[in-house]
Structures are given as C-alpha cells and as structure tokens.
Amino acid sequence: MPKVVQNHQFPGEVPAEILARVDAKIRDCIRILSADMPDKVFPAPVVRYDLRGKTAGYAVGATIMRLNTDLLNDPRYVDDMIDDTVPHEYAHNFVAANYPYAQSHGYEWRRTMIFLGVAPERCHTYEVTSARTMKQYKYVCPCGVHWVSATTHNRIRKGERYYYCKDCNGRLVYERKVRLVK
C-alpha cells in the first residue's frame, strides 16, 4: 500500500479525534482503491478545514481536499461527513490524478465511488445556512423605498450610473441605511 503523509491546514476548531478519523478514512480509501486498481496513482491530499456555508467538501485537483469545519463539528453530521463526504472528495482527488480529462461527476468518479462502497451522489442533504451575508442599501424615489445591492450602490456612488424607479421614473436617492440579508 502507498505511504500516506497527511497534512492538515487550518484545522482551527476541529478536534484531534475528528482529524484522526478523516486521516483514517483517507487511508481506507487508498487501501480499497489500491487493492482494486494497483496500477493507478493514489494521491495523499492536503486537507484544508476552511470551507463555510453550504458546501460540505471540495476537491482541488489531486492535491487538496477542503472540508466544512462547521459540518464536521456538528454532531448530527460528523459521521456522515467522514463516511460519505471524505470518500466523495477523495474520489475527485483520485480521478483528477488518474483521468485528467474526466467530468467532475462523470463515469470515472461514479465508478470510483462504487469501488469505495459509497453511493455516487452529487449533493448532501445537510441543513445548512449560507455563510454569505449581503449588504443592501436603502434608496428612495417619489413613490417608495428600494433596496439595492452593494454593486449597484457603488456604481451610483461613483457616478458611473444613475438608476430610476420602474414605476414612477423618479431617480433613486440614497437614504444612508443598510441592512444585511442572508
């Protein structure tokens, strides 16, 4: 079996027990695949614990696996993250190393997931909230209030554009109020 040197980047709040379980699952994936496909390359990805929001995991080529720290720390999802998400992302790492022109969730990836004994599903079903909050800026016209995005606000502020109400055709004027929207 190939030697695995596991690196963790940004482990932050992830307990050592979970880090060890992630390492063990990656080693298990390599063991299973090397028994079935000994002629292939078995990457040992650097694991980054830096994802937030709705994404459970993300593979970057053959060398990096990114995992969502919030989901790993959630007792409802930790087992599923380790049993399903880690093999899912490792399958992407493996396919990137061995089939550089394969589609992201294509035949090679699905075949690898089946070898690993994991259902080849694209998306998780965890209850998650977006990590992004968007600022909206309050503008008024003669007929009412309009909330605009930061991009629109910046264009108006820089004088690049003027915006007009679709109802009364009045010019929108900034009222110096901001709200955060998820």
C-alpha positions as CSV (number, residue, x, y, z in Angstrom):
1,M,0.0,0.0,0.0
2,P,1.3,3.5,-0.8
3,K,2.7,5.6,2.0
4,V,0.3,8.3,3.2
5,V,1.6,11.6,4.5
6,Q,-1.3,13.6,5.7
7,N,-1.2,17.3,6.1
8,H,-3.8,19.4,7.7
9,Q,-4.2,23.1,7.0
10,F,-6.3,25.4,9.1
11,P,-7.7,22.8,11.4
12,G,-9.0,25.6,13.7
13,E,-11.7,24.2,15.9
14,V,-11.7,20.7,14.6
15,P,-11.0,18.2,17.5
16,A,-8.0,15.9,17.2
17,E,-10.3,12.8,17.2
18,I,-12.1,14.1,14.1
19,L,-8.8,14.9,12.4
20,A,-7.6,11.3,13.1
21,R,-10.9,9.9,11.7
22,V,-10.5,11.9,8.5
23,D,-6.9,10.6,8.1
24,A,-8.1,7.0,8.7
25,K,-10.9,7.4,6.1
26,I,-8.4,8.7,3.5
27,R,-6.1,5.8,4.2
28,D,-9.0,3.4,4.0
29,C,-9.9,4.9,0.6
30,I,-6.4,4.4,-0.6
31,R,-6.3,0.8,0.7
32,I,-9.5,-0.1,-1.1
33,L,-8.6,1.5,-4.4
34,S,-5.0,0.2,-4.4
35,A,-6.4,-3.4,-4.0
36,D,-8.8,-2.9,-7.0
37,M,-6.6,-0.8,-9.2
38,P,-2.9,-1.3,-8.3
39,D,-1.6,0.4,-11.5
40,K,-3.1,3.8,-10.6
41,V,-1.8,6.8,-8.7
42,F,-3.1,7.3,-5.2
43,P,-2.8,11.0,-4.1
44,A,-2.4,11.9,-0.5
45,P,-4.2,15.3,-0.5
46,V,-3.6,18.1,1.9
47,V,-6.8,18.6,3.9
48,R,-7.9,22.1,4.5
49,Y,-10.6,22.9,7.0
50,D,-11.6,26.2,5.6
51,L,-15.0,25.8,4.0
52,R,-18.0,27.6,5.3
53,G,-21.6,27.8,4.3
54,K,-23.5,25.3,2.2
55,T,-20.6,23.4,0.7
56,A,-19.7,20.2,2.6
57,G,-16.4,19.5,0.8
58,Y,-14.5,20.5,-2.3
59,A,-11.6,18.8,-4.1
60,V,-9.0,20.9,-5.8
61,G,-7.3,18.7,-8.4
62,A,-5.4,15.7,-7.0
63,T,-3.7,17.5,-4.2
64,I,-6.2,19.4,-2.0
65,M,-9.3,18.4,-0.1
66,R,-11.3,21.2,1.6
67,L,-13.8,20.3,4.3
68,N,-16.5,22.3,6.0
69,T,-15.5,22.8,9.7
70,D,-19.0,23.7,10.9
71,L,-20.4,20.5,9.5
72,L,-17.6,18.4,10.8
73,N,-18.2,19.8,14.3
74,D,-21.9,19.3,14.1
75,P,-22.8,16.0,16.0
76,R,-25.7,15.4,13.6
77,Y,-23.4,15.3,10.6
78,V,-19.9,14.3,11.7
79,D,-20.3,10.6,10.9
80,D,-21.9,11.3,7.5
81,M,-19.2,13.8,6.7
82,I,-16.5,11.2,7.4
83,D,-18.3,8.2,5.9
84,D,-19.6,10.0,2.7
85,T,-18.1,13.4,2.1
86,V,-14.4,12.4,2.7
87,P,-14.7,9.5,0.2
88,H,-16.7,11.7,-2.2
89,E,-13.9,14.3,-2.2
90,Y,-11.1,11.7,-2.3
91,A,-12.8,10.1,-5.4
92,H,-12.4,13.6,-7.0
93,N,-8.7,13.7,-6.0
94,F,-8.2,10.2,-7.3
95,V,-10.0,10.8,-10.6
96,A,-8.0,14.1,-11.1
97,A,-4.7,12.2,-10.7
98,N,-5.6,9.4,-13.0
99,Y,-8.1,10.7,-15.5
100,P,-7.3,14.4,-16.1
101,Y,-10.0,14.9,-18.7
102,A,-12.8,13.2,-16.8
103,Q,-16.0,15.1,-16.0
104,S,-16.5,16.2,-12.3
105,H,-19.2,13.7,-11.5
106,G,-18.8,11.5,-14.6
107,Y,-18.3,7.8,-15.2
108,E,-14.8,7.6,-13.7
109,W,-15.9,9.4,-10.5
110,R,-19.1,7.2,-10.2
111,R,-17.0,4.1,-10.7
112,T,-14.5,5.1,-8.0
113,M,-17.4,5.9,-5.6
114,I,-18.8,2.4,-6.2
115,F,-15.4,0.8,-5.6
116,L,-15.3,2.8,-2.3
117,G,-18.7,1.4,-1.3
118,V,-20.3,4.9,-1.2
119,A,-23.4,5.9,-3.1
120,P,-22.3,8.1,-6.1
121,E,-24.4,11.1,-5.2
122,R,-23.5,14.7,-6.0
123,C,-25.2,16.6,-3.2
124,H,-25.6,16.3,0.5
125,T,-28.8,16.8,2.4
126,Y,-27.5,18.6,5.5
127,E,-29.4,21.6,6.9
128,V,-27.0,24.4,6.3
129,T,-27.2,28.2,6.1
130,S,-25.2,30.4,3.7
131,A,-22.0,31.8,5.0
132,R,-22.6,34.9,2.9
133,T,-24.4,37.9,4.1
134,M,-25.2,40.6,1.5
135,K,-25.5,44.3,2.3
136,Q,-28.4,46.1,0.8
137,Y,-28.6,49.9,0.7
138,K,-31.8,51.9,1.0
139,Y,-32.8,54.2,-1.8
140,V,-35.9,56.3,-2.1
141,C,-37.9,57.7,-5.0
142,P,-41.1,59.8,-5.1
143,C,-43.3,56.6,-4.9
144,G,-41.4,54.5,-2.4
145,V,-38.4,52.6,-1.0
146,H,-36.0,50.4,-3.0
147,W,-33.2,48.2,-1.6
148,V,-30.2,47.8,-3.9
149,S,-27.1,45.6,-3.9
150,A,-23.6,46.7,-2.9
151,T,-22.7,46.6,-6.6
152,T,-25.5,48.9,-7.7
153,H,-24.8,51.2,-4.7
154,N,-21.1,51.5,-5.6
155,R,-22.0,52.3,-9.2
156,I,-24.3,55.1,-8.1
157,R,-21.9,56.4,-5.5
158,K,-19.0,56.6,-8.0
159,G,-21.2,58.4,-10.5
160,E,-20.9,55.6,-13.1
161,R,-24.7,55.2,-13.4
162,Y,-28.0,56.6,-12.3
163,Y,-30.9,54.4,-11.5
164,Y,-34.6,55.2,-11.9
165,C,-37.7,53.7,-10.5
166,K,-39.6,51.5,-12.8
167,D,-43.0,52.7,-11.5
168,C,-42.7,56.5,-11.3
169,N,-39.5,57.0,-13.3
170,G,-38.0,59.0,-10.4
171,R,-34.3,59.0,-9.7
172,L,-33.2,56.8,-6.8
173,V,-31.6,58.7,-3.9
174,Y,-29.5,57.1,-1.2
175,E,-31.0,57.3,2.3
176,R,-28.0,56.1,4.3
177,K,-29.5,52.9,5.7
178,V,-28.0,49.5,5.3
179,R,-29.4,46.0,6.0
180,L,-27.8,42.6,6.0
181,V,-29.6,39.8,4.1
182,K,-28.7,36.1,4.0
